[in-house]
Amino acid sequence: MQQEMAKLSLLLASFALFLLVANASIYRATIEIDEENSSRHHHHQSCQEQIQRQQQLRQCQQHLRQEVQGQQSWDLRGIINPQQQQHHLRQCCQQLQELDNRCRCQGLEQVVRQQLQQGQLRGEEIREAMEIASEIPRRCNIQPRQGCDLNSPYQLSS
């Protein structure tokens, strides 16, 4: 009788331990999922905050505007100011270097989107701006060195 009680107690203790371990695993999995969702939200937020701190990449906006207009000016009048273009590119590179690598393409995409929304880009200029913006990290010799794969202009304008 005593042996049967010992076996029963051991069985109940094992079952209780199993429930405790299972409950702890579920709790840990829930915390990990919550942290993952929270870090995704924080990741997006922190890029936006970084871009904001870099004055919405104003230097990159100026560089992009100047490059697009410069190509148009070169085509129309043969006029271009390479020193000024280099100055804005250097300033843009400095602003991009202040961003995390993972935020740089997002920032450049925002630059193009802002110029689209402000009506500064039309027709062929949109494609040119996308190409120029995607090449800026490579020209700055910063990550991502292969450049950015920016969304199409139609996705940007929405």
LOMARPA-740891 format. One record per atom (N, C-alpha, C): residue in three letters; x, y, z. Coordinates in steps of 0.02 Angstrom, whole numbers, plus 50000, padded with zeros to 5 digits. Example, Ala and Ser with C-alpha at 12.3 -4.5 7.8 and 13.67 -1.06 7.14 Angstrom:
2
Ala506604971650390/Ala506154977550390/Ala506604983550390/Ser506424988850354/Ser506844994750357/Ser506455000250394/
# end
This chain:
158
Met500414994150000/Met500005000050000/Met500445006350000/Gln500955006050042/Gln501405011750046/Gln501775012649980/Gln501955007249948/Gln502295007449883/Gln501835010549830/Glu501205008649831/Glu500735011349783/Glu500635018849793/Met500625020949856/Met500565028149871/Met501185031949846/Ala501775028949855/Ala502395032049833/Ala502385032749757/Lys502155027449721/Lys502115027749648/Lys501625033049626/Leu501055033349661/Leu500545038349644/Leu500815045449656/Ser501155046349712/Ser501455052949728/Ser501975054749675/Leu502385050049656/Leu502885051249604/Leu502565052949537/Leu502035049349521/Leu501665050749459/Leu501355057649460/Leu501045059549516/Leu500745066149523/Leu501275071649521/Ala501835070449554/Ala502385075349554/Ala502655076249483/Ser502735070749446/Ser502975071149377/Ser502485074949333/Phe501835073549343/Phe501325076949305/Phe501325084449320/Ala501385086249384/Ala501415093249404/Ala502025096749374/Leu502595093249375/Leu503205095949346/Leu503115096949270/Phe502805092149237/Phe502675092749166/Phe502245098849151/Leu501705099849190/Leu501275105749180/Leu501655112249192/Leu502075112349242/Leu502465118249257/Leu502945119949199/Val503285114949173/Val503745116049116/Val503355118249054/Ala502795115049041/Ala502395116848982/Ala502145124048988/Asn501915125949046/Asn501665132749057/Asn502235137849049/Ala502815136349075/Ala503395140849069/Ala503585141648995/Ser503565136348956/Ser503745136648885/Ser503245141048847/Ile502605140248862/Ile502095144348829/Ile502195151648847/Tyr502335153048910/Tyr502455159848933/Tyr503055162848898/Arg503605159048894/Arg504215161448861/Arg504085162748787/Ala503735158348754/Ala503575159248682/Ala503155165548672/Thr502685166748717/Thr502265172748712/Thr502685179048720/Ile503145179048767/Ile503575184848778/Ile504015185948716/Glu504295180548688/Glu504735181248629/Glu504345184148570/Ile503735181848559/Ile503325184448504/Ile503165191748516/Asp502975193448578/Asp502825200448593/Asp503435204948583/Glu504025202548605/Glu504635206448596/Glu504805207248522/Glu504685201948483/Glu504815202348411/Glu504365207548378/Asn503715207448395/Asn503255212348367/Asn503445219348390/Ser503635219948452/Ser503825226548479/Ser504455229048444/Ser504945224648432/Ser505565226848401/Ser505445228748328/Arg504975225348294/Arg504805227348225/Arg504525234348225/His504075235748272/His503775242448276/His504305247548294/His504745245748341/His505275250348362/His505755251548304/His505915246348265/His506365247048208/His506105252348160/His505465251948142/His505175256848096/His505185263748127/Gln504995264148189/Gln504985270548224/Gln505675273548228/Ser506165269448244/Ser506835272248254/Ser507125274848188/Cys506975271748132/Cys507195274348067/Cys506875281248055/Gln506235281748069/Gln505895288148060/Gln506205293448105/Glu506345291548166/Glu506655296348213/Glu507345298448189/Gln507735293748163/Gln508395295348138/Gln508355299948078/Ile507905298548033/Ile507815302747973/Ile507605309747995/Gln507155310148044/Gln506935316548071/Gln507525320448099/Arg507955316948138/Arg508535320248168/Arg509015322848115/Gln509015319748057/Gln509455321948002/Gln509075326747956/Gln508605330347984/Gln508225335647949/Gln507925333047884/Gln507625327147888/Gln507285324047830/Gln507765323347771/Leu508415322847785/Leu508925322047733/Leu508895327847682/Arg508845333847707/Arg508785339747664/Arg509365340347614/Gln509955338547636/Gln510525338947590/Gln510445334047532/Cys510165328247547/Cys510035323247494/Cys509485325847447/Gln508995329247476/Gln508465332247434/Gln508775337347386/Gln509215341647413/Gln509525346647370/Gln509955343447317/His510335338447338/His510765334947290/His510345331847234/Leu509825328447253/Leu509395325047205/Leu509075330147157/Arg508805335447185/Arg508495340647144/Arg509005343547095/Gln509595344847121/Gln510125347847079/Gln510345342947024/Glu510405336547042/Glu510605331546992/Glu510085331046937/Val509445330546956/Val508915329946906/Val508885336246863/Gln508895342046896/Gln508885348346858/Gln509525349246818/Gly510085346946847/Gly510725347446812/Gly510725343546748/Gln510435337546750/Gln510385333546689/Gln509955337146638/Gln509405340146662/Gln508975343846616/Gln509345349946590/Ser509695353646635/Ser510065359646614/Ser510605357746565/Trp510945352346578/Trp511485350246533/Trp511215348846464/Asp510635345546464/Asp510325343946400/Asp510095350246364/Leu509835355146401/Leu509545361046369/Leu510045366546355/Arg510495367946403/Arg510925373746395/Arg511675372246402/Gly511845366146421/Gly512545364446431/Gly512825367546495/Ile512395369446542/Ile512605372746604/Ile512565367746662/Ile513095367346700/Ile513095362946758/Ile513615365746808/Asn513485365146872/Asn513955367546923/Asn514205361546963/Pro514755358346941/Pro514985352246974/Pro515215353247046/Gln515495359147062/Gln515715360347132/Gln515115360247179/Gln514585363547160/Gln513995363847202/Gln513685356847209/Gln513675353147154/Gln513395346347156/Gln513805342047204/Gln514475342547200/Gln514905338647244/Gln514805340647318/His514715347047330/His514595349447398/His513955346247427/His513405346447389/His512785343547413/His512845335947421/Leu513205332747376/Leu513305325547382/Leu513685323947446/Arg514225327647460/Arg514615326447522/Arg514175327447584/Gln513775332747584/Gln513325334147640/Gln512805328547648/Cys512555326247591/Cys512065320847591/Cys512385314447620/Cys512995313047599/Cys513355307147624/Cys513435307547700/Gln513595313447725/Gln513665314347797/Gln513005312947833/Gln512455315447805/Gln511815314247837/Gln511655306747836/Leu511785303447780/Leu511635296247775/Leu512065292247823/Gln512695294347833/Gln513135290647878/Gln512875290947950/Glu512495296047966/Glu512215296548034/Glu511625291848044/Leu511375288947990/Leu510815284047995/Leu511105277048001/Asp510725272648034/Asp510905265548033/Asp510885263147961/Asn511305258247944/Asn511325255447876/Asn510625253647852/Arg510225250647897/Arg509555248147878/Arg509065253747863/Cys509235259847882/Cys508765265447873/Cys508935269747812/Arg509495268747781/Arg509725273247728/Arg509275273047667/Cys509115267047643/Cys508695266547583/Cys507995269247597/Gln507745267947656/Gln507085270647676/Gln507115278247674/Gly507655281147699/Gly507725288447698/Gly507745291147628/Leu508115287847584/Leu508165290247514/Leu507495289547479/Glu507145284147494/Glu506475283247465/Glu506015288947487/Gln506085290947550/Gln505685296447576/Gln505855303047540/Val506495303947524/Val506715310047489/Val506355310447421/Val506345304847385/Val506015304747319/Val505265305947328/Arg504975302547378/Arg504255303247390/Arg504075310547405/Gln504475313847446/Gln504335320847462/Gln504365325247400/Gln504855324147358/Gln504905328247298/Gln504325326847250/Leu504095320647249/Leu503505318947208/Leu502895322647235/Gln502805322347300/Gln502215325447331/Gln502225332947324/Gln502815335947322/Gln502875343147315/Gln502845345347242/Gly502755340547197/Gly502695342147126/Gly503345344147093/Gln503905342347123/Gln504555344247096/Gln504795339447042/Leu504465333747036/Leu504665328746986/Leu504075327346940/Arg504225327246876/Arg503695325646826/Arg503985321246771/Gly503565316946746/Gly503755312846688/Gly504405309146696/Glu504865310346650/Glu505515306846649/Glu505935308446711/Glu505815314146742/Glu506195316046801/Glu506095311046858/Ile505505307946861/Ile505365303146915/Ile505845297246909/Arg505905294446850/Arg506355288746839/Arg507075290746854/Glu507275296646830/Glu507955299046842/Glu508085299746917/Ala507615302646953/Ala507685303647025/Ala507755296947061/Met507365292047040/Met507405285347071/Met508105282347059/Glu508355282946998/Glu509005280246982/Glu509555283747022/Ile509525290347023/Ile510035294247059/Ile510025292647133/Ala509425292547163/Ala509355291147235/Ala509605284147252/Ser509455279347209/Ser509665272447224/Ser510425271647222/Glu510765275947185/Glu511495275547178/Glu511865279547232/Ile511525283747270/Ile511875288047318/Ile512305284247368/Pro512065278747399/Pro512505275247446/Pro513155272847413/Arg513105270347352/Arg513705268047316/Arg514175273947304/Arg513895279647283/Arg514305285647270/Arg514615288347334/Cys514275287347391/Cys514535289447456/Cys515025284347485/Asn515055278547453/Asn515475273047477/Asn515265270847548/Ile514605270347558/Ile514335267847621/Ile513845262147606/Gln513665258547659/Gln513185253047651/Gln512495255747634/Pro512085252647595/Pro512245246747555/Pro512635248747492/Arg513225245947485/Arg513675247847430/Arg513385246347361/Gln512945241447357/Gln512655239847292/Gln512085244747274/Gly511935249347319/Gly511395254147306/Gly510745251747337/Cys510235255747327/Cys509575254147356/Cys509105251847301/Asp508685247147319/Asp508165244947274/Asp507525248547295/Leu507405254347266/Leu506845258547286/Leu506205256047253/Asn505645257447286/Asn504985255647258/Asn504855259747195/Ser504395257347155/Ser504215260947094/Ser503895267647112/Pro503925272447067/Pro503645279047081/Pro502895278747097/Tyr502555273947069/Tyr501825273447081/Tyr501695271347153/Gln502135267047180/Gln502065265147251/Gln502275270947295/Leu502775274847273/Leu503015280347314/Leu502485285847321/Ser502115287047269/Ser501645292647270/Ser501025291347313/Ser500915285047332/Ser500315283647372/Ser500425285047445/
# end
